[in-house]
Amino acid sequence: FQNGVGEEAWFNGPSDVQYISDGSVLVSDTENHCIRAITPEGVVSTFAGVCETEGPPEASAPLLESHFTGPTSIAAYNDLVYVVDKGNNVVRRIDRQNGIIVNWAAESDFFPAALAVGTTGNVYCLTEAKTIVRIMGDGIPQTFTDLSDAGDA
């Protein structure tokens, strides 16, 4: 793990990218257990999490004090960023205005895998059980569609 400019920066298992409104690109640095930001000038820095330190997610914490275990998918809507914290079985919500990350969608049998955000800000999550759930402002996943019986092409 290393922040820096261009090739000076090191990643370990990057798994997703998301453009955000300030022109930066966020990267899930899965094996470093953090989210990194790349500015339009190519400067790489830690955006969220304590890199190289996995751990259970805090209910609410400042961005650089929060812990992830294998963050994967990222989605953004306005000043909100959503991250699948795969090892902790939770979707985390980051508020870029106040710099706080919270556990947002967590169910014991949820198993989030990938995220997308609709035009109204609803979050859609593909789960490992092949269902798509819609997560609205309350953070409670609701089945949107079930793909588990769909055949493989």
Secondary structure, 3 states (H helix, E strand, C coil): CECEEHHHCECCCEEEEEECCCCCEEEEEHHHCEEEEECCCCEEEEEECCCCCCCCCCCEEEHHHCCCCCEEEEEEECCEEEEEEHHHCEEEEEECCCCEEEEEECCCCCCEEEEEECCCCCEEEEECCCEEEEECCCCCEEEEEECCCCCCC
